[in-house]
Amino acid sequence: MTIKSGSFTRLDKYESCPLAAKISYIDKVPEPERPLPAGKTEHANDRGTRIHEAAEMYVKGGVELIPELSKFKSEFLKARDLYAAGKASTEGDWGYDKDWNPVAWMSSDVWVRIKCDLVVFLSPASAVVIDYKSGRRFGNEIKHGQQMQLYCIGTLLRYPKVKSVTTELWYIDQDEMASMTYTREQGLRFVANFELRLTKLTTAEDFPPNPNPHSCRWCPWKPKHLGGTGHCSVGV
């Protein structure tokens, strides 16, 4: 069996450890319950989901801005106004087939999926794609930058009139922002690289483990003696 479709998350997991991707996306083994870290009231991924949902609801109107988003209050106020004016969209579920043609999120021929937190159209030819980050920035710069390159591709291919895309990463906890602007020609140069990587992901039939301290540290499938489920026998 193969992994039928990709996303940046799936691509990142596969490139970190093919076996972990197989267990998650082919075998569909549910992740086990995890104890809360010492001194924490929620897991990092649960916190991230909560913050993203709160940001979406605020931009759409009708709720107050939660404290975790307060460092970006002025940006969210502007986003709310733009959404009300019909110049912004939230949580876009974008699907593309193997030829990068836009298709429905759950289409039978969907090959890659992109989920944008916020897209703002400054004009018919200029778009801003925004992703909220509730985790740390340091050490994730390359991965986050590549994610936004894929989102840039998705925007350019979905909106043929757009000539310029600015990508913004809002680091909610650090009160920091990373921004890059690409012309249509520059953005579409990223297609070849992602096509190669996504093809490897969706045609792979062998899923060897890739034991290393970075991938194994938080992996739920690592050997039982390391605190995992035992689906992988070679974790470190």
Secondary structure, DSSP 8 states (H G I E B T S, - for coil): -----EEHHHHHHHHH-HHHHHHHHTS----------TT-SS-HHHHHHHHHHHHHHHHHSSS---GGGGGGHHHHHHHHHHHHTT-EEEEEEEEE-TT--EE-TT-TT--EEEEEEEEEEEETTEEEEEEEE-S--TT-HHHHHHHHHHHHHHHHHH-TT--EEEEEEEETTTTEEEEEEEEHHHHHTTHHHHHHHHHHHHH---------HHHHHT-TTS-GGGTS-SS-S---
